[in-house]
């Protein structure tokens, strides 16, 4: 407007000439050359005649909206082009809109992923599990229907057979004899399937938490990150060279039996170092001869090196504990491998026993949580995820890298890979953060295969002295050949062996309990010195030893034992011993604390409920504890004596579910020879 006013003033001046107007117009154009807008036409009118003359003309913008006309006194009209400025604004607006769209798309993708992670992925996993469970129940339902029909047919054969069957299979007597028998079978079958689904839902949703902080501490209920539970991909079953022991040293074998090897009576705390070495070497040797014949020369160096790597400072996690777990795992495999069908392959058994020797190697006597809190080197190396267990695995395979100690040297590459997977999984699952997951997996398997397990349990309850030869039934062996079931069984059995002290005779149980508590107290003293909060279970001033064991067994050990005994019926004596030990600990607690009557009744009710949860068919004999142990020891001895025949004759088939062609050479996964057979 100022430029227009100046031009109009100059036009109105009679003394101004056209060159003066053109000079002012030129100054105007130069002024706007550095700007995004400027004039494109200048018109002037004669003050006297009103005739309009174009003083200067440039290129006009195409869009009328970009044209702006500035007038002054009716004498001058300056037209400006605002196209470049508006085009710049449009470009900026487009950029802003584009950025906004991309931001909205990014946030939409983020929200979508969050919703998928939080809601859809768990829902898909739940639906996949439901489909898997549904298909499994459908298959089991067909099996139950066929089983019911067979029971009804057998029940009708004779009155005597009917009475006998009703005692062993009461489900058969539930079916009325009518013309609508098929419909009745379907109704009963549907009822049982629905009850099975309800039981599975309850197992999935329940979360049993201890009532005291001591057991919570042992369960690992802290904020420490947990390693995810994962399943391994199973390779084809590989069985090695299948050579067996040719000679047995009778005197050495008799000495090992007297020490308690292959039974629940072995107490490594009372053994000399040479005796602990002999037991470990014997167990690993017997296992190795099932898969290879050329490793005898490395077993003793391997055991010696493993023993030397265990520290002397820990009161519990030491070499004696490793020997105890190895023998417990060995005894468990022996008792559960006495029939014609086997549950685990010889390679799996060998891997588990080697893992047992090194499962706590180089343990410093402090928990994972302590290592994480103090930023220990192991916690930093393994990113706060099961640092001890990862270290145990690494140390085991560091030892076998030495050819003079490589117990896996005779295995082909694929078998070494499978053995490594089994060892790593088994040792990692000794971390107590996996305890609840293992127990739930056992419970789920128990509910999914309840009819098979009931039948398997009846084989041990109603059978004669040789009833173990009929266990496991083929249906159970086949159910446990699923890759997930196989891995669950290995890891759960290994974990139970690691925490098996409460299922041993009370004298042994008590010694181990005091050892682990003393190790806890040592850690508590260290935490107090470092200014860290000391949990109740680690405080020697606050912990009541007998009561801590009651809670530990009730909330930690018992669920695992009950679930394992339901799957592996020959182990039912373990829950008897555990219940007996609970009573002994309760007596110790009353004698030490002299609690009020109300607390005594509360603990008594807890023990009563625990006993009611025991698997049906648990031994309830009224004979003395010594007589029961004698019977169990005799049963184990008979089982061990029967094993040497399979070592000499060899197995007839290489598949893990195998049926012997001859009773004298029946296949077995057990590894203990007997002095009598030799």
C-alpha positions in Angstrom: 0.0 0.0 0.0 2.9 2.4 0.8 4.4 1.8 -2.7 1.0 2.4 -4.3 0.5 5.6 -2.3 4.0 6.9 -3.4 3.2 6.2 -7.1 -0.2 7.9 -6.8 1.4 10.9 -5.2 4.0 11.1 -8.0 1.2 10.7 -10.7 -0.7 13.6 -9.1 2.4 15.8 -9.3 2.2 17.8 -12.5 6.0 18.2 -12.5 6.6 14.4 -12.5 7.5 12.8 -15.8 7.1 9.3 -17.0 10.8 8.3 -16.4 10.2 9.3 -12.8 7.3 6.9 -12.6 9.2 4.1 -14.3 12.2 4.7 -11.9 9.9 4.4 -8.9 8.3 1.3 -10.4 11.7 -0.3 -10.9 12.5 0.4 -7.2 9.3 -1.3 -6.3 10.1 -4.4 -8.3 13.6 -4.7 -6.9 12.2 -4.4 -3.4 10.1 -7.5 -3.9 12.7 -9.6 -5.7 13.9 -11.4 -2.5 10.4 -12.2 -1.3 8.0 -15.0 -2.1 5.5 -12.6 -3.6 5.8 -9.4 -5.7 4.0 -7.2 -8.3 3.3 -8.4 -11.8 1.3 -5.4 -13.2 1.4 -1.6 -12.5 -1.4 0.6 -13.9 -1.6 4.4 -13.7 -4.4 6.8 -14.6 -4.2 10.3 -16.0 -5.5 12.7 -13.3 -7.1 14.9 -15.9 -8.5 12.5 -18.5 -8.8 9.3 -16.4 -7.1 7.3 -19.2 -5.4 4.1 -17.8 -2.0 3.3 -18.9 0.1 0.1 -18.1 3.3 1.3 -16.6 4.8 -2.2 -16.3 3.6 -5.7 -17.1 4.9 -9.1 -15.9 3.7 -12.6 -16.0 0.3 -12.9 -14.3 -0.5 -16.0 -12.1 -2.9 -18.5 -13.6 -5.0 -18.9 -10.5 -7.2 -15.9 -9.8 -7.0 -16.6 -6.1 -3.3 -15.8 -6.2 -3.9 -12.3 -7.6 -4.2 -9.4 -5.1 -4.9 -5.8 -6.3 -3.8 -2.7 -4.3 -5.3 0.7 -5.3 -4.5 4.2 -4.2 -6.5 7.4 -4.8 -8.0 5.9 -8.0 -4.8 6.7 -9.8 -2.6 3.7 -9.3 -3.4 -0.1 -9.2 -0.6 -2.5 -8.3 -1.4 -6.2 -8.8 0.6 -8.7 -6.7 1.3 -12.4 -7.3 1.0 -14.5 -4.0 1.3 -17.9 -5.8 4.7 -18.8 -4.5 3.8 -18.1 -0.9 0.6 -20.0 -1.1 2.3 -22.9 -2.9 4.9 -23.0 0.0 2.1 -23.1 2.5 0.4 -25.9 0.6 3.7 -27.9 0.5 4.1 -27.4 4.3 0.5 -28.5 4.9 1.0 -31.6 2.8 4.2 -32.5 4.7 2.3 -32.0 8.0 -0.6 -34.1 6.8 1.8 -36.8 5.6 3.7 -36.9 8.8 0.4 -37.0 10.8 -0.8 -39.9 8.7 2.5 -41.8 9.3 2.3 -41.1 13.0 -1.3 -42.3 13.1 -0.3 -45.4 11.2 2.6 -46.1 13.6 0.4 -45.7 16.6 -2.2 -47.9 15.1 0.4 -50.6 14.4 1.7 -50.2 17.9 -1.8 -50.5 19.4 -2.6 -53.4 17.2 0.6 -55.2 18.3 -0.1 -54.4 21.9 -3.6 -55.7 21.6 -2.3 -58.8 19.8 0.3 -59.4 22.5 -1.9 -58.7 25.5 -5.2 -60.2 24.3 -5.1 -62.1 21.0 -1.9 -64.1 21.4 -2.9 -65.6 24.8 -6.4 -66.2 23.5 -5.0 -68.0 20.4 -2.7 -70.0 22.7 -5.7 -70.9 24.9 -7.8 -71.9 21.9 -4.9 -74.0 20.6 -4.7 -75.7 24.0 -8.4 -76.2 24.0 -8.2 -77.8 20.5 -5.4 -80.0 21.7 -7.1 -81.0 24.9 -10.4 -81.5 23.0 -8.8 -83.8 20.5 -7.1 -85.7 23.2 -10.2 -86.1 25.2 -12.0 -87.3 22.1 -9.4 -90.0 21.6 -9.6 -90.9 25.3 -13.3 -90.9 25.1 -13.3 -93.5 22.4 -10.9 -95.5 24.5 -13.2 -95.2 27.5 -16.2 -96.3 25.5 -14.4 -99.4 24.3 -13.2 -100.1 27.8 -16.7 -99.8 29.2 -18.1 -102.2 26.7 -15.3 -104.7 27.4 -16.0 -104.3 31.2 -19.7 -104.9 30.7 -19.1 -108.0 28.5 -16.7 -109.4 31.0 -19.1 -108.6 33.9 -21.9 -110.6 32.3 -19.8 -113.7 31.7 -20.3 -115.0 35.2 -21.4 -113.9 38.6 -17.9 -114.6 40.1 -16.3 -112.6 37.4 -18.8 -109.8 37.9 -18.0 -109.5 41.6 -14.2 -109.5 40.9 -14.6 -106.9 38.2 -16.7 -104.6 40.4 -13.9 -104.6 42.9 -11.3 -103.6 40.4 -13.4 -101.6 37.9 -16.4 -100.1 39.8 -17.1 -98.0 36.7 -18.4 -101.1 34.9 -21.0 -101.6 37.6 -22.3 -98.1 37.0 -23.7 -99.2 33.6 -27.3 -100.6 33.9 -28.2 -103.7 32.0 -30.9 -102.5 29.6 -31.8 -102.5 25.9 -30.6 -98.9 25.7 -27.1 -99.9 26.8 -25.4 -97.9 24.0 -27.2 -94.7 25.0 -26.3 -95.3 28.6 -22.6 -95.7 27.7 -22.7 -92.5 25.8 -24.3 -90.7 28.8 -21.8 -92.0 31.3 -19.0 -91.2 28.8 -20.2 -87.6 28.4 -20.4 -87.2 32.1 -16.8 -88.4 32.6 -15.5 -86.2 29.7 -17.2 -83.1 31.3 -15.8 -83.9 34.7 -12.4 -84.3 33.1 -12.6 -80.8 31.4 -13.7 -79.3 34.7 -10.7 -80.9 36.5 -8.3 -79.6 33.7 -9.8 -76.1 34.1 -9.3 -76.2 37.8 -5.6 -77.3 37.4 -5.0 -74.5 34.9 -6.5 -71.8 37.0 -5.4 -72.7 40.5 -2.3 -71.2 42.1 -1.5 -72.6 45.4 0.5 -70.2 47.5 2.1 -71.0 50.9 0.8 -69.3 53.9 4.3 -68.4 55.3 7.1 -66.4 53.8 9.7 -69.1 54.4 8.3 -71.4 51.8 7.7 -68.5 49.4 11.4 -67.7 49.6 12.3 -71.3 48.7 9.8 -71.3 45.9 11.6 -68.4 44.4 8.6 -66.0 44.6 10.8 -62.9 43.9 11.0 -60.4 41.1 14.0 -62.2 39.6 13.4 -62.9 35.9 12.6 -66.4 35.0 13.8 -68.4 32.0 10.8 -69.3 29.8 9.7 -72.9 29.8 10.1 -74.3 26.4 9.8 -77.7 24.7 12.6 -79.2 22.7 12.1 -80.7 19.3 12.7 -84.5 19.6 15.1 -86.2 17.3 14.6 -89.8 16.1 15.3 -92.3 18.8 19.0 -93.3 18.7 20.1 -96.2 20.7 23.9 -96.6 20.5 25.7 -99.9 20.1 23.5 -101.7 22.6 26.3 -103.6 24.3 26.0 -104.8 27.9 28.2 -105.6 30.7 30.0 -109.0 30.4 31.6 -109.3 33.9 30.5 -108.2 37.3 32.7 -108.0 40.3 30.7 -109.9 43.0 32.6 -108.5 45.9 32.4 -104.9 44.8 28.8 -105.2 43.9 28.0 -106.7 47.3 29.8 -103.8 49.0 27.8 -101.3 47.0 24.6 -102.9 47.9 25.5 -102.8 51.5 26.0 -99.1 51.2 22.5 -98.7 49.9 23.2 -98.1 46.2 20.0 -98.5 44.2 17.7 -97.9 47.1 16.3 -95.1 49.2 18.5 -96.0 52.1 21.8 -94.7 50.8 23.1 -91.8 53.0 26.1 -90.1 51.3 26.6 -88.0 54.4 28.0 -91.1 56.2 30.1 -92.4 53.3 33.8 -92.1 53.0 35.1 -90.2 49.9 36.2 -93.4 48.3 32.8 -94.9 48.8 31.0 -91.9 47.3 33.3 -92.2 44.3 32.7 -96.0 43.9 28.9 -95.4 44.0 29.0 -92.7 41.4 31.4 -94.5 39.1 29.3 -97.7 39.3 26.1 -95.9 38.4 27.5 -94.0 35.5 29.3 -97.2 34.3 26.2 -99.3 34.3 24.3 -96.5 32.4 27.0 -96.0 29.9 27.2 -99.7 29.0 23.7 -99.5 27.7 24.7 -97.0 24.9 28.4 -97.7 24.3 31.1 -100.1 25.2 34.2 -97.9 24.9 33.9 -95.3 27.7 34.9 -97.3 30.8 38.3 -95.7 30.7 37.0 -92.2 31.0 34.2 -92.6 33.6 36.4 -92.6 36.7 38.4 -89.5 35.6 35.1 -87.8 34.7 33.7 -88.5 38.2 36.9 -87.5 39.9 37.0 -84.2 38.0 33.3 -83.5 38.8 33.9 -84.2 42.5 36.9 -81.9 42.6 34.9 -79.1 41.1 32.3 -79.2 43.9 33.2 -76.7 46.7 33.6 -77.8 50.3 32.1 -74.6 51.8 28.4 -75.2 51.0 26.8 -77.3 53.7 24.2 -78.7 51.3 25.1 -78.1 47.7 28.2 -80.2 47.8 29.5 -83.5 46.4 27.5 -85.6 48.9 24.3 -84.0 47.6 25.3 -84.8 44.0 25.9 -88.5 44.9 22.5 -88.5 46.7 20.7 -87.1 43.7 22.5 -89.5 41.3 21.5 -92.5 43.4 17.9 -91.3 43.8 17.6 -90.9 40.0 19.1 -94.3 39.5 16.8 -95.9 42.0 13.8 -94.2 40.5 14.7 -95.5 37.0 15.3 -99.0 38.4 12.0 -99.2 40.2 10.0 -97.8 37.3 11.8 -99.9 34.7 11.0 -103.4 36.0 8.4 -104.4 33.4 8.4 -105.6 29.8 7.8 -102.0 28.5 10.1 -99.1 29.2 9.3 -95.4 29.5 12.7 -93.8 28.7 15.3 -94.8 26.2 18.7 -95.9 27.4 20.2 -92.8 26.0 17.8 -90.6 28.0 18.7 -92.6 31.2 22.4 -92.2 30.6 22.0 -88.4 30.0 19.9 -88.0 33.2 22.5 -89.8 35.4 25.4 -87.9 33.9 23.5 -84.7 34.6 22.8 -85.8 38.1 26.6 -86.1 38.8 27.1 -82.4 37.7 23.8 -80.8 38.4 25.1 -78.6 41.2 28.8 -78.5 40.3 30.8 -75.5 41.6 27.7 -74.3 43.6 28.9 -71.4 45.8 26.2 -72.0 48.5 24.2 -68.9 47.6 20.9 -68.7 45.8 20.2 -67.2 42.4 18.4 -64.3 44.0 21.4 -63.5 46.1 23.7 -63.5 43.0 21.3 -61.1 41.2 21.1 -58.8 44.2 24.8 -58.6 44.6 25.5 -58.3 40.8 27.6 -61.4 41.0 29.7 -62.3 37.9 27.5 -65.3 37.1 24.4 -63.1 37.2 26.0 -60.7 34.8 27.2 -63.4 32.4 23.8 -65.1 32.3 21.6 -61.9 32.4 20.0 -62.7 35.8 18.4 -65.8 34.3 19.1 -69.0 36.3 22.8 -68.1 36.6 23.6 -71.1 38.8 21.9 -73.7 36.6 23.4 -72.2 33.4 26.8 -72.4 35.1 26.3 -76.0 36.1 25.5 -76.9 32.4 28.5 -75.0 31.1 30.8 -76.7 33.6 29.5 -80.2 32.7 30.2 -79.7 29.0 33.5 -78.0 29.7 34.6 -81.2 31.5 33.6 -83.5 28.7 35.5 -81.4 26.2 38.6 -83.1 27.6 38.9 -86.4 25.6 40.2 -88.2 28.8 36.9 -87.3 30.5 34.4 -87.3 27.6 31.8 -89.8 28.7 29.9 -89.0 25.4 32.9 -89.7 23.1 31.5 -92.9 21.6 28.1 -91.3 20.6 27.4 -90.2 17.1 26.9 -86.5 16.4 23.1 -86.7 16.4 23.1 -88.6 19.7 25.5 -86.1 21.3 23.2 -83.3 20.2 20.2 -85.1 21.8 22.2 -85.9 25.0 23.2 -82.2 25.3 19.6 -81.1 25.0 18.4 -83.6 27.6 21.2 -82.6 30.0 20.7 -78.8 29.6 16.9 -79.1 30.0 17.1 -81.3 33.1 19.6 -79.2 34.9 17.9 -75.9 34.1 14.7 -77.3 35.5 16.3 -77.8 38.9 15.8 -74.0 39.3 12.8 -73.7 41.6 11.2 -71.1 39.3 10.1 -74.0 37.1 8.6 -76.0 40.0 5.0 -74.8 39.6 5.0 -75.4 35.8 6.3 -78.9 36.2 3.7 -79.8 38.8 0.9 -78.4 36.6 2.2 -80.3 33.6 2.1 -83.6 35.7 -1.4 -82.8 36.9 -2.6 -82.0 33.4 -1.1 -85.3 32.1 -2.8 -87.1 35.0 -6.2 -85.7 34.2 -5.9 -86.3 30.5 -4.9 -89.9 31.0 -6.8 -90.7 34.3 -8.3 -94.0 33.1 -4.9 -95.3 31.9 -3.2 -94.2 35.1 -6.0 -95.8 37.3 -5.5 -99.0 35.4 -1.7 -98.8 35.8 -2.1 -98.2 39.5 -4.4 -101.2 39.9 -1.6 -103.4 38.4 0.6 -102.5 41.4 -2.2 -102.6 44.0 -4.1 -105.9 43.1 -1.1 -107.7 41.6 1.1 -110.3 43.2 4.8 -110.0 44.1 5.7 -109.8 40.4 3.1 -107.1 39.7 5.9 -104.7 38.7 6.6 -106.9 35.7 3.2 -105.9 34.3 3.8 -102.2 34.8 3.7 -100.0 32.9 0.8 -101.1 30.7 1.2 -100.5 27.0 -1.3 -97.6 27.0 0.7 -95.7 29.5 4.0 -96.4 27.7 2.4 -95.1 24.5 1.0 -92.0 26.1 4.4 -91.2 27.5 6.0 -91.4 24.0 4.6 -88.0 23.1 7.6 -85.6 22.9 6.1 -83.2 25.4 5.2 -86.0 27.8 8.7 -87.5 27.5 10.3 -84.2 28.3 7.9 -83.5 31.2 8.7 -87.0 32.7 12.4 -86.5 32.4 12.5 -83.0 33.9 9.9 -83.8 36.6 11.7 -87.0 37.7 15.0 -85.1 37.8 13.6 -82.3 39.8 12.0 -84.7 42.2 15.3 -86.4 42.7 16.9 -83.0 43.5 14.3 -82.3 46.3 13.8 -85.9 47.4 15.2 -85.6 50.9 11.7 -85.4 52.5 10.7 -88.8 51.0 13.7 -90.6 52.5 13.7 -92.3 55.9 13.4 -89.7 58.7 17.0 -90.1 59.9 18.3 -89.2 56.4 15.6 -86.6 55.9 16.5 -84.8 59.1 20.2 -84.7 58.4 19.7 -83.2 54.9 17.2 -80.7 56.3 19.6 -79.4 58.9 22.3 -79.1 56.2 20.2 -77.0 53.8 19.0 -74.8 56.7 22.5 -74.2 57.8 23.5 -73.2 54.3 20.5 -70.8 54.2 21.6 -69.3 57.5 25.1 -68.8 56.2 23.6 -66.8 53.3 21.4 -64.9 55.7 24.5 -63.9 57.7 26.2 -62.7 54.5 23.2 -60.7 53.5 23.0 -59.1 56.9 26.6 -58.1 56.7 26.0 -56.6 53.2 23.0 -54.6 54.5 20.5 -56.6 52.4 17.1 -57.6 53.7 17.2 -61.1 55.2 14.2 -63.3 54.4 12.6 -65.2 57.2 13.9 -68.6 56.0 17.5 -67.4 56.0 17.4 -65.8 59.5 18.8 -68.2 62.0 17.1 -66.3 64.9 13.6 -66.4 63.5 13.4 -69.7 61.7 11.9 -72.7 63.6 13.5 -75.6 61.9 10.8 -78.3 62.3 8.0 -75.9 61.3 9.9 -74.7 58.2 10.1 -78.3 57.0 6.4 -78.9 57.6 5.6 -75.9 55.3 8.3 -76.9 52.8 6.9 -80.4 52.4 3.3 -79.3 52.4 3.5 -76.6 49.8 6.6 -77.5 47.8 7.4 -81.2 47.9 3.9 -82.8 48.4 2.3 -81.5 45.2 5.2 -82.8 43.1 5.3 -86.2 44.9 1.5 -86.7 44.6 1.5 -85.8 40.9 4.6 -88.0 40.2 3.2 -91.0 42.1 0.0 -90.7 40.1 2.0 -91.1 36.9 4.6 -93.5 38.2 2.6 -95.8 40.5 5.6 -97.9 41.7 6.9 -94.8 43.5 3.9 -94.8 45.8 6.0 -95.7 48.8 7.6 -92.2 48.6 4.4 -90.5 49.6 4.0 -92.9 52.6 7.5 -92.0 53.8 6.7 -88.3 53.2 3.5 -88.4 55.3 5.4 -90.3 58.0 8.1 -87.6 58.0 5.6 -84.9 58.3 4.3 -86.4 61.5 7.8 -86.7 62.8 8.5 -83.1 62.1 5.2 -82.1 63.8 6.3 -84.0 66.9 9.7 -82.2 66.8 8.0 -78.9 66.5 5.7 -79.5 69.4 8.6 -80.7 71.6 10.8 -77.7 70.7 8.2 -74.9 70.7 5.4 -76.2 72.9 2.8 -74.2 70.8 -0.7 -73.4 72.0 -3.4 -76.0 71.4 -5.0 -74.0 68.7 -1.8 -74.0 66.6 -1.4 -77.7 67.2 -4.9 -78.4 65.9 -4.3 -76.2 62.9 -1.1 -78.1 62.0 -2.9 -81.4 62.6 -5.7 -80.4 60.2 -3.1 -79.4 57.6 -1.5 -82.8 57.9 -4.8 -84.6 57.7 -5.8 -82.7 54.5 -2.5 -83.5 53.0 -2.9 -87.2 53.8 -6.4 -87.1 52.2 -4.8 -85.7 49.0 -2.5 -88.7 48.7 -3.1 -91.0 45.7 -5.8 -93.6 46.3 -4.3 -96.9 47.2 -1.6 -95.5 49.3 -0.2 -98.1 51.7 -2.2 -97.9 55.0 -0.9 -100.9 56.7 -0.8 -101.0 60.5 2.5 -102.7 60.8 5.5 -100.8 62.2 7.6 -98.4 60.2 10.6 -100.8 60.3 8.5 -103.6 58.8 7.3 -101.4 56.0 10.9 -100.4 55.2 11.9 -104.0 55.3 9.2 -104.9 52.8 10.2 -102.0 50.5 13.9 -102.9 50.7 13.1 -106.5 49.9 11.0 -105.4 46.9 13.8 -103.3 45.6 16.3 -106.1 46.2 14.1 -108.5 44.2 13.8 -106.0 41.4 17.6 -105.4 41.3 18.2 -109.1 41.2 16.0 -109.5 38.2 17.8 -106.9 36.2 21.1 -108.7 35.4 19.4 -111.2 33.0 18.5 -108.3 30.7 22.1 -107.1 30.8 23.5 -110.4 29.7 20.9 -111.4 27.2 20.4 -107.9 25.7 17.3 -106.2 24.5 15.4 -107.7 21.6 14.1 -104.4 20.2 15.6 -100.9 19.9 12.3 -98.9 20.1 11.6 -97.2 23.5 8.2 -99.0 23.7 9.3 -102.6 23.3 7.9 -105.9 24.2 10.3 -108.7 25.0 9.9 -111.9 22.9 11.1 -114.0 25.8 10.5 -113.6 29.5 14.1 -114.6 30.3 15.4 -111.7 28.1 12.7 -109.1 28.8 13.6 -105.6 27.9 14.2 -103.1 30.6 15.4 -99.5 31.2 16.9 -100.4 34.5 20.6 -100.6 34.9 21.4 -102.5 38.0 22.8 -106.1 37.9 22.4 -108.5 40.8 25.0 -110.5 42.6 22.8 -113.7 42.5 22.2 -113.6 38.8 25.9 -112.9 38.2 
